[in-house]
Amino acid sequence: MRNPQQTVEAMRRSIEGVLTEEATMFGVSVPRAAHLIDEREHLDLSYYLRHKIETVRRIRATAVTDALALAVMIQEDYAAARQWADYLQTEMNHDQLYLADLKAHGLTESVVLSVPPMPATELLMRNLTQRIAEYGSLPAVAYSLFVEWNSSIASPKAVKRAKSALSDAHVKGSRAHTAIDERDDHYRMMIDIACSVMRARHYAMHMLEALVREIAALFRAYFHELHFFAIPTPNGEARARHVH
């Protein structure tokens, strides 16, 4: 790493305190917060598939904000921008992994892309675009840091749960995605890039913490919307709009 190890570790400890607090807030305030990872629950397929669709939409939408951040980061710290560009090249292919899983359910790419993003996702994209204009590349890095930390904790559990409820063929893409993140240690990479950008911008730690909390609140809003998309009835079935 280009940043001193002591600096990186201090940032990691500080931001993980915030991430842990936000994860606790998610658990106590979001309906069915553990549904995608709790194997004791019957898997609500409507909830699950809509979440997979939204994940594809969000990957493609954040490719735009990530590109905006790259253009800014080149002026902030060129070496960090090179690392960020490598990360983006990998991330832009991840939609294909989730599309492969959705195809196993009979949902084609054209069907997936015909589903409008949820309001919370559209708000997230507007927020990221505005924050990048205000603060430079750090908001996009904060988003990726938040997503990678949560993915490192929840994704293996979610893949195991979906495989158990469905089949191995239905989670091949998700399993490959988890393996890539583990192999490349994307969370650690985001910590390093955040250190570089904050140093270049002379930002204090509270800036990153505030951005992460803002992103976490928008994700809670999304999962509230997802819950109301597929509301469980007393017999365990779901009332949901069709995704195709």
C-alpha positions as MATLAB code, in Angstrom:
seq = 'MRNPQQTVEAMRRSIEGVLTEEATMFGVSVPRAAHLIDEREHLDLSYYLRHKIETVRRIRATAVTDALALAVMIQEDYAAARQWADYLQTEMNHDQLYLADLKAHGLTESVVLSVPPMPATELLMRNLTQRIAEYGSLPAVAYSLFVEWNSSIASPKAVKRAKSALSDAHVKGSRAHTAIDERDDHYRMMIDIACSVMRARHYAMHMLEALVREIAALFRAYFHELHFFAIPTPNGEARARHVH';
ca = [
       0.000    0.000    0.000;
       1.133    3.532   -0.713;
      -0.328    4.892    2.514;
       1.449    4.226    5.827;
       0.102    1.036    7.374;
      -0.560    2.829   10.665;
      -2.745    5.417    8.877;
      -4.687    2.745    7.004;
      -5.316    0.720   10.161;
      -6.447    3.785   12.129;
      -8.928    4.645    9.398;
     -10.125    1.056    9.180;
     -10.817    0.895   12.915;
     -12.626    4.218   12.898;
     -14.830    3.536    9.890;
     -15.636   -0.010   11.002;
     -17.060    1.444   14.197;
     -19.430    3.515   12.059;
     -20.231    0.586    9.758;
     -21.017   -1.635   12.728;
     -23.321    0.998   14.216;
     -25.127    1.350   10.893;
     -25.475   -2.430   10.559;
     -27.093   -2.516   14.007;
     -29.443    0.286   12.998;
     -30.370   -1.689    9.878;
     -31.116   -4.781   11.931;
     -33.471   -3.038   14.342;
     -35.241   -0.663   11.940;
     -35.713   -2.516    8.629;
     -38.551   -5.065    8.218;
     -37.276   -8.567    7.472;
     -33.733   -7.266    7.837;
     -32.191  -10.745    7.911;
     -34.442  -12.347    5.305;
     -31.725  -12.791    2.670;
     -29.340  -14.527    5.089;
     -31.574  -16.329    7.624;
     -31.980  -19.968    6.569;
     -34.692  -20.499    9.171;
     -37.111  -18.381    7.117;
     -38.912  -19.566    4.005;
     -37.303  -17.679    1.101;
     -39.688  -15.128   -0.396;
     -38.837  -15.558   -4.074;
     -40.495  -12.296   -5.101;
     -38.393  -10.377   -2.551;
     -35.244  -12.244   -3.551;
     -35.629  -11.764   -7.314;
     -36.567   -8.095   -7.023;
     -33.469   -7.522   -4.943;
     -31.306   -9.253   -7.562;
     -32.851   -7.098  -10.282;
     -32.207   -3.942   -8.286;
     -28.614   -5.032   -7.724;
     -28.080   -5.180  -11.493;
     -29.688   -1.764  -11.941;
     -27.564   -0.316   -9.154;
     -24.316   -1.743  -10.587;
     -25.039   -0.127  -13.944;
     -26.123    3.165  -12.395;
     -23.072    3.460  -10.149;
     -20.840    2.815  -13.148;
     -21.791    6.370  -14.140;
     -21.045    7.937  -10.755;
     -17.859    5.886  -10.469;
     -16.732    7.295  -13.817;
     -17.469   10.825  -12.602;
     -15.366   10.097   -9.531;
     -12.531    8.742  -11.670;
     -12.374   11.960  -13.687;
     -12.078   13.943  -10.449;
      -9.691   11.522   -8.754;
      -7.188   11.830  -11.599;
      -6.658   15.410  -10.429;
      -6.662   14.492   -6.737;
      -4.238   11.544   -6.734;
      -3.250    9.881   -9.993;
      -1.937    6.700   -8.372;
      -5.187    6.268   -6.438;
      -7.111    6.898   -9.663;
      -5.196    4.117  -11.399;
      -6.159    1.742   -8.587;
      -9.771    2.978   -8.745;
      -9.882    2.399  -12.508;
      -8.748   -1.205  -12.037;
     -11.506   -1.674   -9.480;
     -14.134   -0.195  -11.799;
     -13.150   -2.496  -14.633;
     -13.882   -5.464  -12.386;
     -17.091   -4.012  -10.944;
     -18.599   -3.197  -14.323;
     -18.607   -6.916  -15.140;
     -20.428   -7.939  -11.976;
     -23.838   -7.253  -13.488;
     -23.222  -10.235  -15.750;
     -22.831  -12.500  -12.721;
     -26.201  -11.511  -11.279;
     -27.831  -11.615  -14.706;
     -26.668  -15.222  -14.999;
     -28.433  -16.069  -11.733;
     -31.583  -14.269  -12.857;
     -31.501  -16.138  -16.158;
     -31.706  -19.378  -14.169;
     -35.129  -18.099  -13.058;
     -36.168  -17.357  -16.638;
     -35.506  -13.618  -16.397;
     -33.595  -12.337  -19.434;
     -31.413   -9.229  -19.503;
     -34.061   -7.306  -21.453;
     -36.685   -8.183  -18.836;
     -34.381   -7.147  -15.996;
     -33.573   -3.808  -17.613;
     -37.256   -3.124  -18.300;
     -37.916   -2.964  -14.537;
     -37.618    0.660  -13.344;
     -35.268    1.293  -10.422;
     -36.893    1.782   -7.061;
     -37.253    5.396   -5.820;
     -34.576    4.892   -3.151;
     -32.089    3.780   -5.811;
     -32.857    6.821   -7.949;
     -32.397    9.014   -4.872;
     -29.088    7.298   -4.124;
     -27.825    8.061   -7.627;
     -28.888   11.709   -7.445;
     -27.269   12.003   -4.039;
     -23.963   10.498   -5.204;
     -23.873   12.742   -8.278;
     -24.477   15.845   -6.147;
     -21.961   14.853   -3.480;
     -19.246   14.153   -6.079;
     -19.836   17.643   -7.499;
     -19.477   19.071   -3.990;
     -16.692   16.981   -2.453;
     -14.800   15.255   -5.268;
     -14.338   11.516   -5.592;
     -14.680   10.596   -1.895;
     -18.488   10.039   -1.944;
     -18.128    7.342   -4.626;
     -15.312    5.715   -2.653;
     -17.443    5.888    0.513;
     -20.251    4.114   -1.338;
     -17.934    1.316   -2.488;
     -16.382    1.040    0.961;
     -19.852    0.657    2.494;
     -20.926   -1.924   -0.082;
     -17.702   -3.955    0.090;
     -17.715   -4.134    3.885;
     -21.319   -5.273    3.986;
     -20.732   -7.708    1.127;
     -17.759   -9.277    2.901;
     -20.008  -10.061    5.868;
     -23.393  -10.827    4.308;
     -22.734  -12.193    0.809;
     -21.326  -15.615    1.809;
     -24.346  -16.121    4.109;
     -26.773  -14.966    1.400;
     -25.259  -17.310   -1.185;
     -25.413  -20.240    1.235;
     -29.030  -19.444    2.092;
     -30.120  -19.098   -1.563;
     -28.295  -22.281   -2.556;
     -30.086  -24.159    0.207;
     -33.492  -22.779   -0.789;
     -32.989  -23.037   -4.558;
     -30.003  -24.880   -6.024;
     -26.333  -24.458   -6.788;
     -27.210  -23.588  -10.397;
     -29.191  -20.561   -9.185;
     -26.243  -18.979   -7.342;
     -23.263  -19.583   -9.618;
     -22.942  -15.885  -10.439;
     -23.355  -14.744   -6.844;
     -20.804  -17.298   -5.677;
     -18.309  -16.103   -8.308;
     -18.872  -12.507   -7.191;
     -18.099  -13.388   -3.580;
     -14.937  -15.220   -4.632;
     -13.707  -12.184   -6.604;
     -14.235   -9.827   -3.667;
     -12.415  -12.179   -1.320;
      -9.546  -12.768   -3.736;
      -8.984   -9.081   -4.505;
      -9.792   -7.826   -0.971;
     -11.890   -4.974   -2.330;
     -12.769   -3.637    1.105;
      -9.107   -3.157    1.989;
      -8.562   -1.548   -1.422;
     -11.325    0.997   -0.698;
      -9.757    1.877    2.646;
      -6.451    2.551    0.895;
      -8.043    4.689   -1.826;
     -10.080    6.631    0.735;
      -6.873    7.387    2.666;
      -5.242    8.752   -0.486;
      -8.193   10.912   -1.491;
      -8.699   12.311    2.005;
      -5.022   13.163    2.257;
      -5.115   14.896   -1.136;
      -8.231   16.862   -0.190;
      -7.138   17.491    3.419;
     -10.400   16.011    4.634;
     -10.900   15.018    8.262;
     -12.217   11.572    9.199;
     -15.661   12.947   10.016;
     -16.212   13.662    6.312;
     -15.957    9.983    5.393;
     -18.043    8.969    8.410;
     -20.827   11.387    7.438;
     -20.883   10.110    3.855;
     -21.072    6.489    4.995;
     -23.954    7.272    7.348;
     -25.813    9.056    4.558;
     -25.370    6.086    2.217;
     -26.465    3.674    4.942;
     -29.688    5.658    5.440;
     -30.440    5.444    1.708;
     -29.919    1.680    1.755;
     -32.320    1.369    4.688;
     -34.868    3.279    2.617;
     -34.332    0.856   -0.262;
     -34.897   -2.207    1.914;
     -38.075   -0.645    3.305;
     -39.294   -0.293   -0.278;
     -38.271   -3.852   -1.052;
     -40.279   -5.081    1.922;
     -43.435   -3.309    0.721;
     -42.862   -4.645   -2.787;
     -43.490   -8.156   -1.465;
     -45.542   -8.026    1.725;
     -45.974  -11.444    3.373;
     -49.527  -12.632    3.955;
     -50.550  -14.873    6.904;
     -50.018  -18.051    4.863;
     -46.459  -17.040    4.014;
     -47.095  -16.131    0.392;
     -46.317  -12.699   -0.960;
     -48.420  -10.034   -2.575;
     -46.098   -8.519   -5.142;
     -46.063   -6.826   -8.489;
     -44.816   -9.063  -11.260;
     -41.228   -8.453  -12.407;
     -42.027   -9.502  -15.958;
];
